[in-house]
Amino acid sequence: MLTILSTASVVTVYAVLIGTFTGGDVTIGGSAAGTVEYSLDQSTWSTTLSPSSPGTSWYSRLSINGGQYAGSAVAITWQLQRKVSDTAWSNVGTITTTTMTLPAGAQIVYATTDGQASGNRNWSTDATETGTYRVEVTVNSA
């Protein structure tokens, strides 16, 4: 009995965690990848922006890196949000909805009803207070 306990204690000493391994995301049904970009003048685009005051015009666009949904009719919603805490955002203003058919390959979509650059939404009309804002863009099949 003493030999069994001694052997068990030796085995326990060598039971050391070697590692924990987590797999990548599993996306069922596929998806398109994209980035929301911002600009003060619609000529230079970036993923972050710092307008000087609430009245300064600023715009957004969605850069889609392609995907398997070429030819699909979609409804893209654009919602301005204001940061209210470290983990919470609040919707501000009204939603803009873009309806279109996604072409093959990469594409730029603007916050307009047809996705074209002309008439791109100026978010300063809703971002009327100092603070941190973002535009949340959702793409759904139409």
C-alpha positions, 0 to 999 in steps of 0.5 A: 500500500505504501508503494502505491501511495509513493508511486501516485505522489510521484505521478502527481508531481509530474502532472504539469499543464503543458498548454491550452489551445483554442481554435479559430472562429467557425463561421457557418454560412460564410461572411464578407470582411469589411472596415468602417472608415472615416474622413473629414473631407471624403478624400483621405480615409482612416479607421479613426478620426478626431474632428476639432468640434461638434460642428465639423463635418465628417463622413463614413464609408464601408470598405468590403473585402469581397466575400461569397455573396456577390450578386446578393441583394442586401440592406446595409444600415448605418447607425451613429453611436455615442460612447456612454461608458467603457463598455456601452454605446447609445444610438444617436439620430436616425438610421440610414439604409443602403439597398443594393446588390453586392458585386463580386470582389472588393467594394466601397459603400457610402452612407447613402440610400444607393451606396454611392459617394454622392450625398454621403451622410454628414454625421456632424448633424447628429454628433452635436456634443463633444464625446466619442462616436462610432458608426455601426454598419450592419449588412443583412440579406434583403 
